[in-house]
Amino acid sequence: MIKTLHIFDQFLPITEVWIHNLLFNCESIEHHIGAYHFLPVNNIDINKYKIVYHAQDKQRLRYVGSDKRSLSRYMELLEIKYVHITQGTTQSKLTDYCSENNIEIIHAHFANIGWEFLSVARKTGLPFFISFYGWDYEKLSFINPKYDKRIQVLFKEVTGIICEGNHGKEILKKKGCKSDKIFIQKLGIDVENIVFRKGSNEKKKIRLVQVASITPKKGHIYAIKALAQVVERNKNVTLTFIGNESESDLKAKLEEEVRILKLQNHVSFINQIEYENLHKTLSDYDVFIHPSCYADDMDCEGGAPIVLLDAQAVGLPIISTFHCDIPEEVVDGHTGILCPEKDENSLAEAILHFKQMDNKRFSEFSLNARKHVEDNYDIRKTAPRLTDIYKHSLL
């Protein structure tokens, strides 16, 4: 077993369940988790992990969900199961923890966390990996220019940078990271336990759905504008947004746009749902839309939204964009239709294409989507790559 200390800001936001899927399926790795905040997420076996945290942060622990009994149970487990770091700075105590527990690898998740805990890697001399996931590729330096130099230091000192796909790798190379320090780790989903429902458009009604935090890079506004064009030609289309607002006032602006375009009977907003309910919810819809794009502050997917894999596993064809690593997750013309970023005209045509498609062809998209994730993104196939990356550093 390779003993690895993973360091997070939060473990684990509901929108990052894919991290759990990755770690949980690396059976030859003993995972130790350090984080500032612990967020209980339904359907995760936290007994899998040895939890490290700074005791003073217990008062700042935040809970995502509404079941108070679940929170109470979580706190009981916190007291019984978790290793507490109670004295000194987080960095110095984590250094001691690595020595006392024979940690072999340190893995920071997101670039800013990598910078914050670089001192632990320096003091221990252990192999040090950082995973980049999205906003840390370009937004981090855009909003805090100090990270331009900091990231160069990280590139020089880390053992490896882990990214999701080839687009992310190219961004890192352009920023100055040596190619031999970049490792691609595909994320994945538990396909085997997701019920497939072969898609159909026999009723010639398209129920679109997008599951995403309400933030500019998810492109909600372009989906709304595209829908307005479609409704002018065919009113038998609906669009449901599922997700919580992560940027102030954006949801209100989207709702205002819906009113201006007179789409109130076609667009609905639903709050974020637990991951364990995601696939059943998706089965109520026909096509998954996710028009990701660069935001004004350079926020981007970096890799690709993992929910695109969940949707394809259920059997939903995808409408998305040629953004970051999305073309690896969604095969244009085979499992979905990809459009240029911020192009509502192309998105509208894609919606109409699925609307007018004969049922046989529509079902082929659905079957192709499922097979694509079975072949390429089953977590049981993708997770072992992380073990290989770690082993390479221990040779």
Buried (B, 14 or more C-beta within 10 A) or exposed (E): EBBBBBBBBBBBBBBBBBBBBBBBBBEEBBBBBBBBBBBBBBEBEBEEBBBBBBEEBBEEBEBBBEEEEBBEEBBEBBEEEBBBBEEEEBBBBBBBBBEEBEBBBBBBBBBBBBBBBBBBBEBBEBBBBBBBBBBBBBBBBBEEEEBEEBBEEBBEEBBBBBBBBBBBBBBBEEBEBEEEBBBBBBBBBBBEEBEBBEBEBEEEEBBBBBBBBBBBBBBBBBBBBBBBBBBEEBEEBBBBBBBBBBBEEBBEEBBEBBEEBEBEEBBBBEEBBBBEEBBEBBBEBBBBBBBBBBBEBBBBBBBBBBBBBBBBBBBBBBBBBBBBBBBBBBBBEBBBBBBEBBBBEBBBBBBBEBBEBEEEEBBBBBBBBBBBBBEBBBBEBBBBBBBEBBEEBEE
